[in-house]
Amino acid sequence: MEKQDIREAMIQMELARKRLLMPVFQELGLTVGQPRILNKLYEQDHISQRELADKCFVDVATISRNLDRLEKAGYLTREKRPDSRRSFLVVLTKEGRECASKVHESFRCADEQMWRGLDDKEAEAFLACARKLILNLQSGSHSAS
């Protein structure tokens, strides 16, 4: 087994997942990044833009542009925080909650399809390996070996 085979398998896995989900998201009129935002807000809204960015693994500037588009589409609002004049809470509208529900269900179905045929032990082993790989990549050093 070559390590590059694992890298290529991870890329293929992500591409296959995107191919499965993109038709649903396109039908909902969503662009890249927006489904993840709606899914996180479905799980918990009334959170700050910073908290949402952290949950979506993106920077605040990136999330801000997507929030502008989602707000323009009527899916969310930004409410003033009672404890801060400079910060806002991101809140789903009724239409946004309906769309987010469809996104959430799409992610759930994709997860079910992806993990079909794997038992809990295999899924736990995969997650443990993935977390180690993430930590290795986040360590910051790069060396040719």
Backbone as CSV, one residue per row, in Angstrom:
resi,resn,N_x,N_y,N_z,CA_x,CA_y,CA_z,C_x,C_y,C_z
1,MET,0.838,-1.180,0.000,0.000,0.000,0.000,0.884,1.244,0.000
2,GLU,0.554,2.161,-0.867,1.252,3.437,-0.937,0.446,4.492,-0.186
3,LYS,1.122,5.393,0.503,0.428,6.458,1.228,-0.366,7.347,0.277
4,GLN,0.130,7.496,-0.940,-0.608,8.322,-1.902,-1.951,7.682,-2.254
5,ASP,-2.051,6.359,-2.143,-3.329,5.687,-2.398,-4.380,6.123,-1.373
6,ILE,-3.946,6.311,-0.127,-4.864,6.764,0.921,-5.312,8.194,0.622
7,ARG,-4.357,9.064,0.274,-4.678,10.452,-0.060,-5.676,10.503,-1.207
8,GLU,-5.412,9.727,-2.242,-6.298,9.718,-3.407,-7.669,9.141,-3.053
9,ALA,-7.716,8.146,-2.166,-8.997,7.589,-1.734,-9.802,8.633,-0.959
10,MET,-9.140,9.435,-0.135,-9.843,10.485,0.608,-10.405,11.532,-0.347
11,ILE,-9.653,11.866,-1.374,-10.131,12.823,-2.379,-11.334,12.244,-3.119
12,GLN,-11.219,10.978,-3.537,-12.332,10.332,-4.240,-13.575,10.258,-3.360
13,MET,-13.382,9.984,-2.066,-14.502,9.895,-1.135,-15.225,11.244,-1.049
14,GLU,-14.472,12.317,-0.911,-15.078,13.644,-0.811,-15.771,14.039,-2.120
15,LEU,-15.162,13.723,-3.250,-15.793,14.023,-4.542,-17.089,13.234,-4.720
16,ALA,-17.092,11.978,-4.325,-18.298,11.161,-4.438,-19.403,11.706,-3.530
17,ARG,-19.034,12.144,-2.350,-20.006,12.726,-1.421,-20.600,14.001,-2.012
18,LYS,-19.744,14.839,-2.592,-20.223,16.081,-3.205,-21.138,15.798,-4.393
19,ARG,-20.779,14.807,-5.213,-21.623,14.450,-6.363,-23.001,13.962,-5.910
20,LEU,-23.051,13.294,-4.790,-24.307,12.811,-4.245,-25.170,13.972,-3.742
21,LEU,-24.549,14.937,-3.090,-25.292,16.017,-2.444,-25.573,17.228,-3.343
22,MET,-24.696,17.507,-4.299,-24.825,18.733,-5.085,-26.164,18.880,-5.810
23,PRO,-26.724,17.852,-6.418,-28.023,18.043,-7.079,-29.108,18.539,-6.119
24,VAL,-29.111,18.027,-4.903,-30.093,18.454,-3.907,-29.870,19.920,-3.562
25,PHE,-28.618,20.299,-3.329,-28.322,21.668,-2.929,-28.564,22.645,-4.069
26,GLN,-28.258,22.225,-5.295,-28.536,23.089,-6.446,-30.029,23.307,-6.608
27,GLU,-30.804,22.260,-6.389,-32.259,22.381,-6.480,-32.791,23.367,-5.436
28,LEU,-32.122,23.441,-4.290,-32.504,24.386,-3.242,-31.950,25.792,-3.507
29,GLY,-31.125,25.918,-4.558,-30.555,27.218,-4.900,-29.370,27.615,-4.040
30,LEU,-28.707,26.633,-3.446,-27.585,26.907,-2.545,-26.253,26.790,-3.268
31,THR,-25.320,27.614,-2.863,-23.977,27.576,-3.427,-23.018,26.944,-2.425
32,VAL,-21.796,26.725,-2.850,-20.777,26.068,-2.027,-20.650,26.782,-0.676
33,GLY,-20.641,26.002,0.377,-20.484,26.543,1.721,-21.803,26.806,2.427
34,GLN,-22.836,27.135,1.680,-24.114,27.473,2.299,-24.800,26.277,2.965
35,PRO,-24.763,25.083,2.374,-25.401,23.949,3.063,-24.799,23.686,4.447
36,ARG,-23.494,23.762,4.564,-22.858,23.513,5.866,-23.322,24.557,6.885
37,ILE,-23.428,25.815,6.450,-23.883,26.884,7.346,-25.315,26.615,7.798
38,LEU,-26.186,26.311,6.845,-27.580,26.041,7.197,-27.699,24.828,8.114
39,ASN,-26.895,23.800,7.865,-26.927,22.608,8.704,-26.515,22.940,10.138
40,LYS,-25.458,23.724,10.281,-25.007,24.096,11.631,-26.046,24.966,12.325
41,LEU,-26.682,25.880,11.577,-27.726,26.716,12.164,-28.966,25.892,12.508
42,TYR,-29.236,24.852,11.730,-30.354,23.959,12.039,-30.107,23.276,13.384
43,GLU,-28.864,22.900,13.609,-28.506,22.245,14.868,-28.516,23.231,16.028
44,GLN,-28.120,24.493,15.746,-28.101,25.527,16.790,-28.039,26.894,16.128
45,ASP,-29.137,27.662,16.243,-29.043,29.038,15.772,-28.998,29.970,16.982
46,HIS,-29.132,31.251,16.737,-28.911,32.253,17.775,-27.469,32.154,18.282
47,ILE,-26.533,32.063,17.322,-25.114,32.049,17.671,-24.417,33.171,16.920
48,SER,-23.247,33.539,17.409,-22.498,34.630,16.778,-21.863,34.152,15.470
49,GLN,-21.534,35.132,14.664,-20.866,34.843,13.392,-19.546,34.116,13.641
50,ARG,-18.812,34.504,14.662,-17.539,33.862,15.015,-17.763,32.397,15.395
51,GLU,-18.769,32.131,16.234,-19.068,30.752,16.632,-19.445,29.910,15.416
52,LEU,-20.241,30.493,14.536,-20.663,29.778,13.335,-19.468,29.486,12.428
53,ALA,-18.597,30.452,12.263,-17.393,30.249,11.448,-16.561,29.103,12.015
54,ASP,-16.396,29.075,13.327,-15.627,28.003,13.971,-16.282,26.639,13.735
55,LYS,-17.602,26.574,13.859,-18.314,25.310,13.657,-18.235,24.831,12.206
56,CYS,-18.095,25.789,11.267,-18.026,25.448,9.837,-16.590,25.317,9.331
57,PHE,-15.612,25.543,10.209,-14.190,25.431,9.862,-13.781,26.409,8.764
58,VAL,-14.315,27.644,8.808,-13.946,28.692,7.853,-13.649,29.980,8.613
59,ASP,-13.027,30.933,7.921,-12.739,32.200,8.575,-13.980,33.095,8.563
60,VAL,-13.953,34.134,9.382,-15.103,35.018,9.552,-15.451,35.739,8.247
61,ALA,-14.447,36.130,7.467,-14.720,36.833,6.201,-15.486,35.937,5.234
62,THR,-15.106,34.688,5.143,-15.781,33.743,4.257,-17.225,33.537,4.703
63,ILE,-17.422,33.367,5.995,-18.774,33.127,6.493,-19.623,34.370,6.291
64,SER,-19.025,35.528,6.412,-19.757,36.787,6.268,-20.368,36.917,4.870
65,ARG,-19.600,36.596,3.849,-20.108,36.675,2.471,-21.278,35.714,2.263
66,ASN,-21.147,34.494,2.788,-22.233,33.524,2.654,-23.464,33.944,3.461
67,LEU,-23.249,34.513,4.637,-24.378,34.975,5.438,-25.112,36.114,4.736
68,ASP,-24.357,36.999,4.083,-24.989,38.080,3.310,-25.928,37.504,2.258
69,ARG,-25.451,36.486,1.525,-26.267,35.866,0.472,-27.483,35.145,1.048
70,LEU,-27.287,34.438,2.155,-28.394,33.716,2.777,-29.418,34.684,3.385
71,GLU,-28.932,35.793,3.889,-29.843,36.807,4.429,-30.651,37.437,3.292
72,LYS,-29.985,37.731,2.189,-30.670,38.295,1.016,-31.731,37.328,0.486
73,ALA,-31.464,36.031,0.566,-32.415,35.014,0.110,-33.568,34.816,1.104
74,GLY,-33.477,35.445,2.277,-34.543,35.343,3.263,-34.432,34.158,4.201
75,TYR,-33.251,33.528,4.239,-33.075,32.339,5.069,-32.618,32.635,6.494
76,LEU,-32.091,33.804,6.736,-31.625,34.126,8.076,-31.682,35.625,8.312
77,THR,-31.576,35.965,9.584,-31.456,37.361,9.985,-30.302,37.464,10.971
78,ARG,-29.858,38.682,11.154,-28.836,38.957,12.170,-29.472,39.866,13.206
79,GLU,-29.505,39.378,14.426,-30.113,40.127,15.515,-29.021,40.681,16.416
80,LYS,-29.255,41.877,16.920,-28.291,42.480,17.847,-28.224,41.638,19.110
81,ARG,-27.007,41.491,19.596,-26.805,40.775,20.858,-27.150,41.714,22.000
82,PRO,-27.849,41.215,22.962,-28.178,42.088,24.095,-26.946,42.488,24.915
83,ASP,-25.908,41.663,24.874,-24.723,41.913,25.695,-23.568,42.563,24.932
84,SER,-23.775,42.903,23.644,-22.689,43.481,22.852,-23.263,44.343,21.737
85,ARG,-22.702,45.544,21.572,-23.186,46.423,20.516,-22.528,46.118,19.176
86,ARG,-21.413,45.397,19.187,-20.683,45.138,17.951,-20.919,43.764,17.371
87,SER,-21.589,42.917,18.100,-21.768,41.535,17.665,-23.249,41.242,17.416
88,PHE,-23.490,40.332,16.465,-24.847,39.941,16.121,-25.018,38.438,16.305
89,LEU,-26.257,38.033,16.500,-26.590,36.617,16.536,-27.212,36.242,15.196
90,VAL,-26.812,35.108,14.660,-27.344,34.610,13.396,-28.531,33.703,13.724
91,VAL,-29.680,34.010,13.085,-30.928,33.318,13.404,-31.623,32.908,12.106
92,LEU,-32.072,31.665,12.037,-32.824,31.190,10.874,-34.225,31.798,10.863
93,THR,-34.697,32.153,9.673,-36.095,32.541,9.494,-36.916,31.260,9.333
94,LYS,-38.225,31.407,9.215,-39.085,30.231,8.986,-38.665,29.532,7.691
95,GLU,-38.464,30.319,6.617,-38.031,29.752,5.335,-36.650,29.110,5.460
96,GLY,-35.786,29.759,6.215,-34.449,29.231,6.431,-34.466,27.917,7.187
97,ARG,-35.345,27.816,8.186,-35.453,26.573,8.963,-35.963,25.442,8.075
98,GLU,-36.909,25.742,7.165,-37.417,24.730,6.243,-36.313,24.248,5.301
99,CYS,-35.559,25.188,4.750,-34.455,24.822,3.852,-33.376,24.064,4.624
100,ALA,-33.053,24.545,5.818,-32.027,23.892,6.645,-32.442,22.478,7.013
101,SER,-33.732,22.264,7.217,-34.227,20.926,7.520,-33.962,19.980,6.352
102,LYS,-34.183,20.461,5.129,-33.913,19.646,3.935,-32.418,19.362,3.800
103,VAL,-31.598,20.353,4.078,-30.141,20.180,4.032,-29.710,19.146,5.071
104,HIS,-30.221,19.292,6.277,-29.874,18.385,7.370,-30.238,16.943,7.007
105,GLU,-31.423,16.766,6.447,-31.866,15.426,6.044,-30.983,14.876,4.921
106,SER,-30.570,15.732,3.996,-29.684,15.302,2.909,-28.346,14.824,3.449
107,PHE,-27.786,15.578,4.403,-26.530,15.153,5.025,-26.718,13.828,5.764
108,ARG,-27.847,13.675,6.467,-28.109,12.440,7.200,-28.181,11.244,6.248
109,CYS,-28.888,11.419,5.127,-29.009,10.335,4.147,-27.646,9.998,3.521
110,ALA,-26.862,11.026,3.235,-25.526,10.787,2.672,-24.653,10.031,3.674
111,ASP,-24.763,10.398,4.953,-24.005,9.684,5.987,-24.421,8.218,6.036
112,GLU,-25.715,7.971,5.987,-26.209,6.591,6.011,-25.658,5.796,4.834
113,GLN,-25.679,6.403,3.659,-25.171,5.714,2.469,-23.669,5.473,2.585
114,MET,-22.940,6.486,3.065,-21.489,6.377,3.140,-21.055,5.288,4.129
115,TRP,-21.769,5.152,5.233,-21.348,4.218,6.270,-22.035,2.856,6.168
116,ARG,-22.816,2.647,5.104,-23.494,1.369,4.902,-22.459,0.235,4.855
117,GLY,-22.732,-0.815,5.595,-21.859,-1.980,5.567,-20.693,-1.905,6.542
118,LEU,-20.543,-0.795,7.235,-19.491,-0.682,8.244,-20.130,-0.764,9.624
119,ASP,-19.494,-1.522,10.514,-20.041,-1.595,11.867,-19.452,-0.461,12.715
120,ASP,-19.935,-0.355,13.946,-19.502,0.735,14.830,-17.998,0.714,15.082
121,LYS,-17.448,-0.464,15.200,-16.013,-0.594,15.468,-15.187,-0.056,14.293
122,GLU,-15.610,-0.376,13.081,-14.912,0.126,11.884,-15.046,1.645,11.781
123,ALA,-16.222,2.170,12.067,-16.433,3.618,12.014,-15.580,4.329,13.059
124,GLU,-15.503,3.765,14.263,-14.682,4.348,15.325,-13.201,4.313,14.951
125,ALA,-12.747,3.229,14.353,-11.343,3.122,13.926,-11.047,4.152,12.835
126,PHE,-11.974,4.315,11.896,-11.787,5.308,10.837,-11.694,6.705,11.436
127,LEU,-12.595,7.026,12.357,-12.594,8.344,12.986,-11.294,8.586,13.752
128,ALA,-10.816,7.592,14.457,-9.561,7.736,15.201,-8.397,8.014,14.244
129,CYS,-8.345,7.294,13.149,-7.292,7.524,12.149,-7.429,8.910,11.531
130,ALA,-8.646,9.302,11.187,-8.868,10.622,10.578,-8.425,11.722,11.523
131,ARG,-8.733,11.594,12.802,-8.326,12.618,13.781,-6.807,12.693,13.911
132,LYS,-6.121,11.545,13.855,-4.653,11.563,13.884,-4.096,12.269,12.658
133,LEU,-4.679,11.986,11.486,-4.228,12.646,10.255,-4.435,14.155,10.333
134,ILE,-5.576,14.559,10.872,-5.859,15.989,11.021,-4.827,16.645,11.934
135,LEU,-4.551,16.024,13.066,-3.542,16.569,13.993,-2.176,16.662,13.324
136,ASN,-1.807,15.634,12.561,-0.529,15.665,11.846,-0.478,16.844,10.885
137,LEU,-1.560,17.057,10.151,-1.596,18.153,9.177,-1.603,19.520,9.861
138,GLN,-2.203,19.597,11.042,-2.268,20.865,11.763,-0.990,21.180,12.516
139,SER,-0.068,20.224,12.592,1.176,20.450,13.334,2.028,21.521,12.695
140,GLY,1.800,21.790,11.411,2.434,22.936,10.778,3.764,22.701,10.111
141,SER,4.435,21.621,10.409,5.735,21.421,9.771,5.558,20.587,8.512
142,HIS,6.357,20.910,7.537,6.312,20.182,6.248,7.739,19.829,5.888
143,SER,7.964,18.573,5.707,9.308,18.164,5.303,9.205,17.129,4.190
144,ALA,10.133,17.190,3.289,10.180,16.185,2.212,10.880,14.965,2.770
145,SER,10.197,13.828,2.771,10.837,12.611,3.271,10.723,11.484,2.310
